Amino acid sequence: TALNIEPAWCEAVLTSSLVFIISLVPAGIWEPLAALTIVAAAAPVAADGMQGVEPEVYAFLENSAKGELIGAKEIVKMMTGQQYDCSYLDYKVRTWLQVAKTEARVGYLKMFVESDVSSDVDGCDLPIHIIMGENDAEAHQKDHLEPRIGKWFVNASFEVLDNCAHYPMQERPVKLLDSMQKFWVKHDWIANPA
């Protein structure tokens, strides 16, 4: 496989990029994903991406992805419902800039804005659990995602985590795991630990 991962490890995926992960399968880029039986998506972007971004907004996002600190901090502030102080915002931006190359950050943005793989997943019966934070940005809220994802994925379920924004794996890790575990048990992917 292109990513050197055994197919047996790819029966389930936790992703935050529904556009990215789903687009890999029809594109033939990551063959093991064809073995997927279940998906949990935390704070995802829908399969039709973020179409219609105004050029000035795109320029702001791209400059931030290239390392413009004030813009990057504003993005994190928006994605977290403006509920955190400067130390958390600084931490998120610093980590983002350290762990991802500029080309990767800009490419990720471009993928979200330009990708639309909704026709590839329309009618998909793969069980998918969408987990959102109540304080996330509008594009990641249930009112925005459920009508779109629900029409493509016929077995989609949705859960909103309270006191959480865009980063449930950091903001509410126990609640995120509990949500995923209940979903996996429901679909017989793991045994009920109770």
N, C-alpha and C positions, 0 to 999 in steps of 0.2 A: 504494500500500500504506500501511497505517497507520503503519509505521515508516520509510517512504520509502526502502526498500532494493530494488534491482532483483532480480527472481527468479533471474537467472543467478548471483547471488552466494550463493544459498541452497541449493546442491546438497549442501553438507556443513556440519555444525555441530559445534563443540566446546562442550559445555555442562557445567555442574555442577548444573543443575537440570532433571532429567529430567521432573519433574512440570510445571514451568513451560513448558518448550519444547514438550513434546508436547501440553499442554492448549491451546496457541495454535492448533493446526491445526483440531481439530473445532469449536472455539469460533468459528472464522472470523475470529479477531483478526489473524492474521499469515499471509495467503494465500501469500506466497512459500515458506513452509515446506512447502507441498504438493509442491514440487519436490525435496524432500530425497531423496537417494539413499544417504546414508551419515551416521552419527552417531558421534562419539566423546564419551564422557561421563566427565569426571574428578571423582571423589568425589561421585557423584550421590545424590540422594534418589530412591527408587523411585517408580514411577507411582502407588502407593497412598499416598504421603506418609508422614507420621509419625502414623498413627492411634493413638488411645488414650493420648495424653499426659495425665498426671494434672494436675488444675487447679493444684496448687501448683508443679509443674514448669513449666507454661505461664506462670504468673505470674512465676516467676524469669526465664524466657527473654524474656518481654515487657518486664520491667523492664530487663533487659540491653540489649535492642534499643532501648529508649528512652534509653539512655545511662548506665545505672548501671555505673560502671567496674569495680568489684570483680567483679560477676557476669559482665560481658563478658570480663574477663580469665580467669575460671574456665572459660568456654565455650571460649575459644581454647586454654587449657591442656588441656582434655578432647579437643578436636578434633586436637590435635597429640601425643597420647599422652604428655603431660607431659614431653616431651623437650627443651623449650627454656627458656632463662632469661628473666628478667623483661624484658630489653631487647627480645626478639622479641615477647613477649606485648604489651608496651606499643605497639610498632610496629603490630602487627596491629589492636589495638583503636583506636588513634589513627587509622589509615588508614580503618578501617570507619566510624568516626564522622564523619570528614571527607568521605568520598566518597559517602555515602548519607544521604539525609534520614531523619529519624526515622520519618515515615509510610511510607517505602519499606521500612525495616528491619522495622517491625511488620507491614506488609502481606506481606512475604516469609515471616515466621514464620507468619502466619495461613494463607497459601496452603499451606505445608508441612503444617500440622496438619490443615487442613480439606479439602484437595483429595484426591480419589481419581479419577484418570483411567485406572485400570487396565483398565476395561471398554472404553475407547476404543482401547487399544493391544493388547488381547488378540489374539494370533495375528499380530501385525505381522511382516512378513518383511524389513523394512528392516535392513540390516546395522548393528549397533550394537556398539561396543567400549567396555566399561566398564573404566576405569582407577582402581584404588584404591591407597591407601597402606597399607602393612602396619601402621602405627602410628595409623591413623585411629580415630575413635570406633566403637563396636560397630555402630551403624546403617549405617555406610559400609563395613563389612568384607565380604569375599567370602562368608563363611558366611551372612551376613544377606541380601545382595543377589542372589547367584546363583540361589537357588531361586525368588525372586520375579520378577526381571527375566527370567530364563531361560524361565519359563513364558509370559510375555507376548510376548517378542521371540524368535522361533524361530531367528534368525540372530545371537544375541548371543554375544560372546566376552568373556572376562574376563582381566584382568592385574593383578597386585599388584606395585607398585613397592616395592623394599626401601629402607630408610632414608628413609621418606617417611610423612607423615601426611595431613592433609586438604588441603594446598595444594601439589600436585605442580608447578604452574606456577611456584612460587617455590622449593620445596624441591628439586625434581629436574627442572628445565626441559629439560635435554638428554635425560634418560631418557623424559620425557613425550613430547617430540617424536619420539623414536625409536620409541616404542610406536605413536603415531598414524601415523607414516610407514609402518611395516610393515603396519599395518591397511589403510591407503589403497592401498598397492601390491598387497596380497592381493586387494583388491576392484576392481582396475584403475581406481582413481580418480585415481591419479598414476602416472607411469612410474617404474620402478625406478631410483633414482639410482646404483646400483652399476655 
